[in-house]
Amino acid sequence: MKNKGILTVVSGFSGAGKGTVMKKLMENYDNYALSISMTTRAPRPGETHGKEYFFSTKEEFEQKIAAEQLLEYACYCDNYYGTPREYVEEQLAAGKDVILEIEIQGALKIKEKCPDCLLLFITPPSAQELERRLVSRGTETMEVIQQRLARAVEESEGIEAYDYIVINDDLDTCVKELHSLVQNAKNTVECRAEFIKDIREELKQFSKGEK
């Protein structure tokens, strides 16, 4: 029987390199599945249903909210975004370790519904490095960068809710550390409850002289 996978929620400051870390993790290890979000916004050119997002109507999305079929959801710019419970549970049951990249508020909602999930927060080694990375991307104005840094100040207040901090200084080291944390989490007492139950039953058979 294949062991159930573990749900890992990854958050971090904008500019921390979460996307790069996730891509490298998927390239290096084959047991991960990235959670796919559901949204009511229209697909952009090149986006495919079931790959980048599960696209739905507002009515369908709100039906899923009412039926508690989403682990978390939020509304941005008049569009819903959320994490479908069914997809995550199917991947976990198949033994996949599901990675969900999401902001802090969503991560805390996931933790409420899935207490045994692992929360990881990715951060650069310093605030100066965070600013350098945001500037070096060259895709945003200084005004937007300042807004992202101000947002990072707010996000830093929620770090204590996470299980581990992963410092993204060297990419390969960061990916290995993240992978190690996920694999180690599989051996917590909570995650090995089924194994504990089985070995107890076997030991009882020994004590009864049945083996």
C-alpha positions in Angstrom: 0.0 0.0 0.0 1.4 3.4 -1.1 1.9 5.9 1.8 -0.2 9.0 1.5 1.7 12.1 0.4 2.1 15.2 2.5 0.7 18.7 1.8 3.3 21.4 1.9 2.2 25.1 1.8 5.0 27.4 0.6 4.9 31.2 1.1 7.5 33.9 0.9 8.1 37.6 0.1 7.7 38.7 -3.5 11.2 38.5 -4.8 12.2 35.6 -2.6 12.5 33.3 -5.6 9.6 31.0 -4.8 8.7 30.3 -8.4 12.4 29.4 -9.3 12.6 27.1 -6.2 9.4 25.3 -7.1 10.5 24.8 -10.7 13.9 23.4 -9.6 12.2 21.2 -7.0 10.0 19.7 -9.7 12.9 19.1 -12.0 15.1 17.4 -9.3 12.5 15.1 -7.7 9.6 13.2 -9.3 7.3 12.7 -6.3 5.9 16.2 -6.2 2.7 17.6 -7.6 2.0 21.4 -7.8 -1.5 22.2 -6.6 -3.6 23.8 -9.4 -5.7 26.8 -8.4 -9.3 27.4 -9.6 -10.2 30.9 -10.9 -13.1 32.8 -12.4 -10.8 35.0 -14.5 -10.6 34.4 -18.2 -7.7 32.3 -19.5 -4.8 34.2 -20.9 -3.2 33.3 -24.3 -1.4 29.9 -23.9 -3.1 28.9 -20.7 -4.8 25.5 -20.5 -7.6 24.4 -18.3 -6.2 21.9 -15.8 -2.6 23.0 -16.3 -2.1 26.6 -15.2 -5.6 26.9 -13.6 -9.0 25.2 -13.4 -11.1 27.8 -15.0 -14.8 28.2 -13.9 -17.7 30.5 -13.9 -18.5 32.7 -10.9 -21.6 30.5 -10.3 -19.7 27.3 -10.3 -17.0 28.7 -8.0 -19.6 30.0 -5.5 -21.3 26.5 -5.6 -18.0 25.0 -4.6 -17.6 27.5 -1.7 -21.1 26.6 -0.4 -20.3 22.9 -0.7 -16.9 23.4 1.2 -15.1 22.0 -1.8 -12.3 24.6 -1.6 -9.5 24.5 1.0 -9.2 28.2 0.8 -10.3 31.0 -1.5 -10.0 34.8 -2.0 -11.3 37.5 -4.3 -8.9 39.7 -6.2 -10.0 42.4 -8.7 -13.5 40.9 -8.9 -12.2 37.4 -9.7 -12.2 34.4 -7.4 -9.1 32.3 -6.8 -9.1 29.1 -4.7 -7.6 25.7 -4.0 -9.8 22.8 -5.0 -10.0 20.2 -2.2 -10.7 17.2 -4.6 -7.5 17.7 -6.7 -5.3 18.0 -3.6 -6.8 14.9 -1.9 -6.5 12.8 -5.1 -2.8 13.6 -5.5 -2.1 12.9 -1.8 -4.0 9.6 -1.9 -1.9 8.6 -4.9 1.2 9.1 -2.8 2.2 12.5 -4.3 3.7 15.2 -2.1 1.5 18.2 -3.0 3.1 21.7 -3.0 0.9 24.7 -2.7 2.4 28.1 -3.3 0.2 30.7 -1.7 0.3 33.9 0.4 0.1 33.9 4.2 -3.7 34.4 4.7 -4.4 31.5 2.4 -1.7 29.4 4.1 -3.4 29.9 7.5 -6.8 28.9 6.1 -5.2 25.7 4.7 -3.7 25.0 8.2 -7.1 25.3 9.8 -8.6 22.7 7.5 -5.5 20.5 7.2 -3.7 20.6 10.6 -1.1 18.1 9.5 0.1 20.1 6.6 3.6 21.5 6.5 4.1 25.3 6.3 7.4 26.6 4.8 8.4 30.2 4.4 11.0 31.1 1.8 13.1 34.3 2.4 16.3 35.8 1.0 19.2 36.0 3.5 18.5 39.7 4.1 16.1 42.6 3.4 18.9 44.3 1.4 19.1 41.2 -0.8 15.3 41.2 -1.2 15.4 44.8 -2.5 18.3 43.9 -4.8 16.4 41.0 -6.4 13.3 43.1 -6.9 15.3 45.9 -8.6 17.4 43.5 -10.7 14.3 41.9 -12.2 13.8 45.2 -14.1 10.1 44.5 -14.6 8.6 47.1 -12.2 8.9 50.7 -11.3 10.6 51.8 -8.0 7.1 52.8 -6.8 5.8 49.2 -7.2 9.0 47.8 -5.7 8.5 50.1 -2.6 4.9 48.7 -2.4 6.2 45.2 -2.5 8.7 46.0 0.3 6.0 47.6 2.4 3.9 44.5 1.9 6.9 42.4 3.0 6.9 44.3 6.3 3.3 43.2 6.9 4.0 39.6 5.8 7.0 39.3 8.1 4.6 39.6 11.1 3.0 36.3 10.2 6.2 34.2 9.9 5.8 32.6 13.3 2.8 30.7 12.1 5.0 28.6 9.8 6.9 25.4 10.7 10.2 26.3 9.1 12.0 29.1 7.4 14.0 28.2 4.3 16.6 30.8 3.3 17.1 31.1 -0.4 20.7 32.2 -0.7 22.0 29.4 -3.0 19.3 27.9 -5.2 20.5 24.2 -5.1 21.0 24.3 -1.3 17.6 25.8 -0.8 15.9 23.2 -2.9 17.7 20.3 -1.1 16.8 21.8 2.2 13.1 22.2 1.3 13.0 18.6 -0.1 14.6 17.3 3.2 12.0 19.1 5.3 9.1 17.6 3.4 10.6 14.1 3.6 11.3 14.4 7.3 7.8 15.6 7.9 6.5 12.3 6.6 7.9 10.6 9.7 6.2 12.7 12.3 4.0 10.7 14.7 0.9 12.4 13.3 1.8 11.4 9.7 2.7 7.8 10.6 -0.5 7.1 12.6 -1.4 4.2 10.3 2.0 2.6 10.7 1.8 3.0 14.5 -1.6 1.4 14.6 -0.4 -1.6 12.4 2.7 -2.3 14.5 0.7 -2.1 17.7 -1.6 -4.8 16.3 1.3 -7.0 15.3 2.9 -6.7 18.7 -0.4 -7.6 20.4 -0.5 -10.8 18.3 3.0 -11.6 19.5 2.0 -11.1 23.1 -0.9 -13.5 22.6 1.4 -16.1 21.3 -0.2 -16.1 17.9 3.0 -15.7 16.0 
